Amino acid sequence: MAHGLELRSPWLDYRIVEWAAELPDNLKLKKNISKKILKRYMLKKFPSKIVNRPKQGFSIPIHDWIRGPLRPIADDLFSTKSINELGYLNSCEIQKLYIKHQKKAIWF
């Protein structure tokens, strides 16, 4: 959510939320299985191995980008001059971390 990468927003339509709020609990949760009614519906459209799989995250290759095609921009953003212009960060410490990151000595 910090990056706006959410796929649930259609389920947040107020009519769906109101409808779901009125459902009895036994249709929403069964033995720690959440989204019971949604999963039951989705089983009509998708195989069980997809509907019942555990949560799966995804990421973007930001580290590779900062070390590759975005390096000139990152170098500018993390330069001593840029950091000092902000006035409240320790440019020496930021530079140390940035250099370690570029050398793959640390991974954020």
OpenMM code with the backbone's topology and positions (N, CA, C; nanometers):
from openmm import Vec3, app, unit

residues = "MET ALA HIS GLY LEU GLU LEU ARG SER PRO TRP LEU ASP TYR ARG ILE VAL GLU TRP ALA ALA GLU LEU PRO ASP ASN LEU LYS LEU LYS LYS ASN ILE SER LYS LYS ILE LEU LYS ARG TYR MET LEU LYS LYS PHE PRO SER LYS ILE VAL ASN ARG PRO LYS GLN GLY PHE SER ILE PRO ILE HIS ASP TRP ILE ARG GLY PRO LEU ARG PRO ILE ALA ASP ASP LEU PHE SER THR LYS SER ILE ASN GLU LEU GLY TYR LEU ASN SER CYS GLU ILE GLN LYS LEU TYR ILE LYS HIS GLN LYS LYS ALA ILE TRP PHE".split()
positions = [
    Vec3(0.0809, -0.1186, 0.0000),
    Vec3(0.0000, 0.0000, 0.0000),
    Vec3(0.0859, 0.1260, 0.0000),
    Vec3(0.2052, 0.1168, 0.0516),
    Vec3(0.2918, 0.2340, 0.0538),
    Vec3(0.3234, 0.2826, -0.0868),
    Vec3(0.3127, 0.1945, -0.1829),
    Vec3(0.3450, 0.2299, -0.3210),
    Vec3(0.2219, 0.2324, -0.4099),
    Vec3(0.1054, 0.2164, -0.3534),
    Vec3(-0.0170, 0.2203, -0.4322),
    Vec3(-0.0355, 0.0979, -0.5203),
    Vec3(0.0298, -0.0115, -0.4871),
    Vec3(0.0208, -0.1325, -0.5677),
    Vec3(-0.0797, -0.2283, -0.5061),
    Vec3(-0.2035, -0.1925, -0.5132),
    Vec3(-0.3091, -0.2749, -0.4556),
    Vec3(-0.4043, -0.3193, -0.5650),
    Vec3(-0.4511, -0.4407, -0.5528),
    Vec3(-0.5430, -0.4945, -0.6516),
    Vec3(-0.6817, -0.5177, -0.5945),
    Vec3(-0.7053, -0.4713, -0.4731),
    Vec3(-0.8317, -0.5004, -0.4069),
    Vec3(-0.9365, -0.3917, -0.4245),
    Vec3(-0.9034, -0.2794, -0.4788),
    Vec3(-0.9956, -0.1679, -0.4768),
    Vec3(-1.1350, -0.1967, -0.5324),
    Vec3(-1.1541, -0.2817, -0.6343),
    Vec3(-1.2928, -0.3088, -0.6750),
    Vec3(-1.3769, -0.3689, -0.5632),
    Vec3(-1.3131, -0.4389, -0.4707),
    Vec3(-1.3865, -0.5002, -0.3605),
    Vec3(-1.4239, -0.3970, -0.2549),
    Vec3(-1.3778, -0.2748, -0.2686),
    Vec3(-1.4074, -0.1721, -0.1703),
    Vec3(-1.5261, -0.0847, -0.2103),
    Vec3(-1.5957, -0.1209, -0.3145),
    Vec3(-1.7166, -0.0489, -0.3516),
    Vec3(-1.8097, -0.0498, -0.2303),
    Vec3(-1.8660, 0.0633, -0.1966),
    Vec3(-1.9443, 0.0743, -0.0736),
    Vec3(-2.0609, -0.0246, -0.0698),
    Vec3(-2.1170, -0.0572, -0.1869),
    Vec3(-2.2292, -0.1517, -0.1871),
    Vec3(-2.1826, -0.2925, -0.1482),
    Vec3(-2.0648, -0.3286, -0.1936),
    Vec3(-2.0098, -0.4596, -0.1561),
    Vec3(-1.9757, -0.4604, -0.0075),
    Vec3(-1.9181, -0.3516, 0.0406),
    Vec3(-1.8828, -0.3426, 0.1824),
    Vec3(-2.0082, -0.3514, 0.2690),
    Vec3(-2.1136, -0.2794, 0.2310),
    Vec3(-2.2389, -0.2839, 0.3074),
    Vec3(-2.2992, -0.4235, 0.3050),
    Vec3(-2.2983, -0.4871, 0.1884),
    Vec3(-2.3516, -0.6230, 0.1753),
    Vec3(-2.2722, -0.7204, 0.2625),
    Vec3(-2.1406, -0.7104, 0.2566),
    Vec3(-2.0553, -0.8005, 0.3345),
    Vec3(-2.0722, -0.7792, 0.4841),
    Vec3(-2.0941, -0.6553, 0.5257),
    Vec3(-2.1120, -0.6259, 0.6679),
    Vec3(-2.2375, -0.6919, 0.7234),
    Vec3(-2.3358, -0.7145, 0.6390),
    Vec3(-2.4611, -0.7757, 0.6834),
    Vec3(-2.4579, -0.9286, 0.6813),
    Vec3(-2.3552, -0.9864, 0.6209),
    Vec3(-2.3462, -1.1325, 0.6168),
    Vec3(-2.3180, -1.1894, 0.7550),
    Vec3(-2.3723, -1.3063, 0.7854),
    Vec3(-2.3392, -1.3695, 0.9138),
    Vec3(-2.1921, -1.4132, 0.9143),
    Vec3(-2.1344, -1.4142, 1.0331),
    Vec3(-1.9921, -1.4484, 1.0467),
    Vec3(-1.9576, -1.5846, 0.9873),
    Vec3(-2.0483, -1.6821, 0.9972),
    Vec3(-2.0147, -1.8161, 0.9488),
    Vec3(-1.9955, -1.8192, 0.7968),
    Vec3(-2.0415, -1.7168, 0.7252),
    Vec3(-2.0164, -1.7106, 0.5812),
    Vec3(-1.8856, -1.6388, 0.5485),
    Vec3(-1.8311, -1.5681, 0.6459),
    Vec3(-1.7084, -1.4929, 0.6223),
    Vec3(-1.5834, -1.5671, 0.6694),
    Vec3(-1.5994, -1.6506, 0.7714),
    Vec3(-1.4837, -1.7153, 0.8312),
    Vec3(-1.5221, -1.8548, 0.8777),
    Vec3(-1.4380, -1.9513, 0.8445),
    Vec3(-1.4616, -2.0871, 0.8900),
    Vec3(-1.3271, -2.1491, 0.9277),
    Vec3(-1.3119, -2.1828, 1.0532),
    Vec3(-1.1893, -2.2462, 1.1031),
    Vec3(-1.0640, -2.1741, 1.0517),
    Vec3(-1.0585, -2.0446, 1.0758),
    Vec3(-0.9447, -1.9607, 1.0368),
    Vec3(-0.9257, -1.9486, 0.8857),
    Vec3(-1.0257, -1.9856, 0.8083),
    Vec3(-1.0205, -1.9649, 0.6640),
    Vec3(-1.0984, -1.8373, 0.6348),
    Vec3(-1.0272, -1.7318, 0.6028),
    Vec3(-1.0945, -1.6046, 0.5767),
    Vec3(-1.1444, -1.5992, 0.4330),
    Vec3(-1.2300, -1.5058, 0.4052),
    Vec3(-1.2854, -1.4830, 0.2720),
    Vec3(-1.3552, -1.6072, 0.2173),
    Vec3(-1.4229, -1.6769, 0.3033),
    Vec3(-1.4854, -1.8039, 0.2662),
    Vec3(-1.5791, -1.7896, 0.1469),
    Vec3(-1.6686, -1.6916, 0.1508),
    Vec3(-1.7671, -1.6779, 0.0444),
    Vec3(-1.7008, -1.6349, -0.0877),
    Vec3(-1.6014, -1.5496, -0.0790),
    Vec3(-1.5283, -1.5080, -0.1993),
    Vec3(-1.4552, -1.6273, -0.2609),
    Vec3(-1.3901, -1.7054, -0.1766),
    Vec3(-1.3178, -1.8223, -0.2274),
    Vec3(-1.4132, -1.9234, -0.2895),
    Vec3(-1.5294, -1.9412, -0.2279),
    Vec3(-1.6272, -2.0354, -0.2830),
    Vec3(-1.6689, -1.9906, -0.4238),
    Vec3(-1.6916, -1.8617, -0.4395),
    Vec3(-1.7284, -1.8072, -0.5701),
    Vec3(-1.6141, -1.8233, -0.6706),
    Vec3(-1.4926, -1.7921, -0.6286),
    Vec3(-1.3777, -1.7989, -0.7189),
    Vec3(-1.3453, -1.9416, -0.7622),
    Vec3(-1.3810, -2.0400, -0.6791),
    Vec3(-1.3575, -2.1800, -0.7167),
    Vec3(-1.4363, -2.2191, -0.8421),
    Vec3(-1.5409, -2.1446, -0.8724),
    Vec3(-1.6177, -2.1704, -0.9943),
    Vec3(-1.5402, -2.1242, -1.1180),
    Vec3(-1.4453, -2.0361, -1.0977),
    Vec3(-1.3742, -1.9752, -1.2097),
    Vec3(-1.2272, -2.0148, -1.2199),
    Vec3(-1.1684, -2.0530, -1.1047),
    Vec3(-1.0257, -2.0832, -1.1019),
    Vec3(-1.0004, -2.2146, -1.0293),
    Vec3(-0.8880, -2.2808, -1.0598),
    Vec3(-0.8542, -2.4046, -0.9889),
    Vec3(-0.8269, -2.3787, -0.8398),
    Vec3(-0.8497, -2.4797, -0.7604),
    Vec3(-0.8295, -2.4709, -0.6159),
    Vec3(-0.6868, -2.4289, -0.5805),
    Vec3(-0.5883, -2.4773, -0.6560),
    Vec3(-0.4490, -2.4442, -0.6233),
    Vec3(-0.4220, -2.2940, -0.6362),
    Vec3(-0.5008, -2.2240, -0.7162),
    Vec3(-0.4857, -2.0791, -0.7271),
    Vec3(-0.5654, -2.0087, -0.6175),
    Vec3(-0.6894, -2.0492, -0.5981),
    Vec3(-0.7768, -1.9839, -0.4993),
    Vec3(-0.7246, -2.0017, -0.3576),
    Vec3(-0.6715, -2.1166, -0.3270),
    Vec3(-0.6319, -2.1478, -0.1891),
    Vec3(-0.4829, -2.1341, -0.1616),
    Vec3(-0.4082, -2.0800, -0.2553),
    Vec3(-0.2640, -2.0649, -0.2304),
    Vec3(-0.2399, -1.9565, -0.1268),
    Vec3(-0.1262, -1.9626, -0.0586),
    Vec3(-0.0954, -1.8589, 0.0397),
    Vec3(-0.0662, -1.7259, -0.0292),
    Vec3(-0.0690, -1.6191, 0.0488),
    Vec3(-0.0378, -1.4875, -0.0056),
    Vec3(0.0998, -1.4898, -0.0692),
    Vec3(0.1126, -1.4106, -0.1743),
    Vec3(0.2372, -1.4098, -0.2482),
    Vec3(0.2723, -1.2652, -0.2806),
    Vec3(0.3829, -1.2197, -0.2309),
    Vec3(0.4241, -1.0824, -0.2566),
    Vec3(0.4967, -1.0698, -0.3889),
    Vec3(0.5230, -0.9488, -0.4256),
    Vec3(0.6029, -0.9232, -0.5443),
    Vec3(0.6827, -0.7964, -0.5193),
    Vec3(0.7900, -0.7848, -0.5904),
    Vec3(0.8727, -0.6663, -0.5717),
    Vec3(0.9250, -0.6191, -0.7062),
    Vec3(0.9726, -0.4980, -0.7065),
    Vec3(1.0337, -0.4441, -0.8263),
    Vec3(1.1846, -0.4439, -0.8046),
    Vec3(1.2629, -0.4509, -0.9108),
    Vec3(1.4092, -0.4600, -0.8953),
    Vec3(1.4748, -0.3242, -0.8709),
    Vec3(1.4281, -0.2538, -0.7674),
    Vec3(1.4773, -0.1185, -0.7401),
    Vec3(1.6285, -0.1156, -0.7161),
    Vec3(1.6812, -0.2187, -0.6513),
    Vec3(1.8257, -0.2215, -0.6248),
    Vec3(1.9033, -0.2256, -0.7553),
    Vec3(1.8573, -0.3080, -0.8482),
    Vec3(1.9237, -0.3178, -0.9790),
    Vec3(1.9099, -0.1866, -1.0557),
    Vec3(1.7962, -0.1222, -1.0453),
    Vec3(1.7754, 0.0040, -1.1151),
    Vec3(1.8669, 0.1135, -1.0613),
    Vec3(1.8785, 0.1188, -0.9263),
    Vec3(1.9630, 0.2227, -0.8656),
    Vec3(2.1099, 0.1984, -0.8980),
    Vec3(2.1469, 0.0737, -0.9146),
    Vec3(2.2855, 0.0422, -0.9501),
    Vec3(2.3067, 0.0452, -1.1016),
    Vec3(2.1985, 0.0516, -1.1772),
    Vec3(2.2080, 0.0461, -1.3229),
    Vec3(2.1563, 0.1724, -1.3882),
    Vec3(2.0428, 0.1612, -1.4590),
    Vec3(1.9957, 0.2740, -1.5399),
    Vec3(1.9577, 0.3994, -1.4609),
    Vec3(1.9211, 0.3845, -1.3355),
    Vec3(1.8851, 0.5023, -1.2545),
    Vec3(2.0011, 0.5545, -1.1707),
    Vec3(2.1184, 0.4977, -1.1912),
    Vec3(2.2327, 0.5386, -1.1090),
    Vec3(2.2633, 0.6877, -1.1172),
    Vec3(2.2621, 0.7490, -1.2352),
    Vec3(2.2913, 0.8934, -1.2381),
    Vec3(2.1931, 0.9751, -1.1528),
    Vec3(2.0675, 0.9381, -1.1561),
    Vec3(1.9674, 1.0087, -1.0751),
    Vec3(1.9932, 0.9832, -0.9272),
    Vec3(2.0200, 0.8567, -0.8910),
    Vec3(2.0466, 0.8222, -0.7508),
    Vec3(2.1729, 0.8917, -0.7017),
    Vec3(2.2767, 0.8945, -0.7866),
    Vec3(2.3999, 0.9632, -0.7476),
    Vec3(2.3726, 1.1098, -0.7141),
    Vec3(2.2883, 1.1724, -0.7949),
    Vec3(2.2548, 1.3128, -0.7701),
    Vec3(2.1735, 1.3278, -0.6413),
    Vec3(2.0720, 1.2417, -0.6237),
    Vec3(1.9871, 1.2510, -0.5049),
    Vec3(2.0632, 1.2254, -0.3754),
    Vec3(2.1605, 1.1347, -0.3814),
    Vec3(2.2361, 1.1002, -0.2608),
    Vec3(2.3706, 1.1711, -0.2530),
    Vec3(2.3895, 1.2722, -0.3352),
    Vec3(2.5143, 1.3485, -0.3286),
    Vec3(2.5178, 1.4300, -0.1996),
    Vec3(2.6366, 1.4616, -0.1557),
    Vec3(2.6537, 1.5417, -0.0348),
    Vec3(2.5808, 1.6745, -0.0488),
    Vec3(2.5912, 1.7358, -0.1676),
    Vec3(2.5250, 1.8653, -0.1907),
    Vec3(2.3738, 1.8532, -0.1734),
    Vec3(2.3120, 1.7531, -0.2372),
    Vec3(2.1664, 1.7368, -0.2280),
    Vec3(2.1214, 1.7090, -0.0853),
    Vec3(2.1965, 1.6256, -0.0162),
    Vec3(2.1603, 1.5912, 0.1219),
    Vec3(2.1743, 1.7127, 0.2128),
    Vec3(2.2825, 1.7870, 0.1948),
    Vec3(2.3044, 1.9058, 0.2780),
    Vec3(2.1993, 2.0138, 0.2528),
    Vec3(2.1475, 2.0203, 0.1304),
    Vec3(2.0428, 2.1185, 0.0998),
    Vec3(1.9163, 2.0932, 0.1815),
    Vec3(1.8931, 1.9671, 0.2176),
    Vec3(1.7764, 1.9355, 0.3011),
    Vec3(1.7929, 1.9929, 0.4415),
    Vec3(1.9162, 1.9918, 0.4900),
    Vec3(1.9461, 2.0575, 0.6162),
    Vec3(1.9240, 1.9778, 0.7430),
    Vec3(1.8727, 1.8567, 0.7337),
    Vec3(1.8478, 1.7837, 0.8578),
    Vec3(1.8995, 1.6401, 0.8558),
    Vec3(1.9673, 1.6002, 0.7507),
    Vec3(2.0251, 1.4656, 0.7449),
    Vec3(2.1772, 1.4748, 0.7507),
    Vec3(2.2380, 1.3710, 0.8021),
    Vec3(2.3828, 1.3649, 0.8113),
    Vec3(2.4368, 1.3114, 0.6786),
    Vec3(2.4911, 1.4005, 0.5970),
    Vec3(2.5353, 1.3617, 0.4627),
    Vec3(2.6469, 1.2571, 0.4660),
    Vec3(2.7331, 1.2613, 0.5661),
    Vec3(2.8419, 1.1614, 0.5745),
    Vec3(2.7848, 1.0213, 0.5929),
    Vec3(2.6881, 1.0084, 0.6828),
    Vec3(2.6292, 0.8763, 0.7083),
    Vec3(2.5487, 0.8275, 0.5880),
    Vec3(2.4737, 0.9185, 0.5251),
    Vec3(2.3966, 0.8810, 0.4065),
    Vec3(2.4914, 0.8358, 0.2960),
    Vec3(2.5984, 0.9082, 0.2759),
    Vec3(2.6967, 0.8717, 0.1729),
    Vec3(2.7580, 0.7348, 0.2007),
    Vec3(2.7913, 0.7076, 0.3267),
    Vec3(2.8473, 0.5760, 0.3621),
    Vec3(2.7501, 0.4643, 0.3255),
    Vec3(2.6225, 0.4823, 0.3621),
    Vec3(2.5217, 0.3808, 0.3303),
    Vec3(2.5036, 0.3652, 0.1800),
    Vec3(2.5004, 0.4770, 0.1095),
    Vec3(2.4801, 0.4716, -0.0354),
    Vec3(2.5966, 0.4004, -0.1048),
    Vec3(2.7166, 0.4298, -0.0631),
    Vec3(2.8348, 0.3644, -0.1231),
    Vec3(2.8321, 0.2147, -0.0939),
    Vec3(2.7980, 0.1764, 0.0296),
    Vec3(2.7864, 0.0337, 0.0628),
    Vec3(2.6795, -0.0328, -0.0232),
    Vec3(2.5680, 0.0367, -0.0429),
    Vec3(2.4609, -0.0196, -0.1255),
    Vec3(2.5089, -0.0386, -0.2692),
    Vec3(2.5800, 0.0586, -0.3235),
    Vec3(2.6282, 0.0465, -0.4601),
    Vec3(2.7304, -0.0664, -0.4744),
    Vec3(2.8034, -0.0953, -0.3688),
    Vec3(2.9007, -0.2059, -0.3706),
    Vec3(2.8374, -0.3395, -0.3326),
    Vec3(2.7076, -0.3380, -0.3115),
    Vec3(2.6314, -0.4558, -0.2690),
    Vec3(2.6755, -0.5093, -0.1331),
    Vec3(2.7295, -0.4196, -0.0511),
    Vec3(2.7729, -0.4577, 0.0836),
    Vec3(2.6548, -0.4597, 0.1797),
    Vec3(2.5490, -0.3876, 0.1462),
    Vec3(2.4265, -0.3905, 0.2267),
    Vec3(2.3078, -0.3963, 0.1320),
    Vec3(2.1974, -0.4420, 0.1831),
    Vec3(2.0756, -0.4547, 0.1045),
    Vec3(1.9599, -0.4024, 0.1869),
    Vec3(1.8935, -0.3017, 0.1379),
    Vec3(1.7801, -0.2440, 0.2121),
    Vec3(1.6537, -0.3179, 0.1790),
] * unit.nanometer
topology = app.Topology()
chain = topology.addChain("A")
for resn in residues:
    res = topology.addResidue(resn, chain)
    for name in ("N", "CA", "C"):
        topology.addAtom(name, app.Element.getBySymbol(name[0]), res)
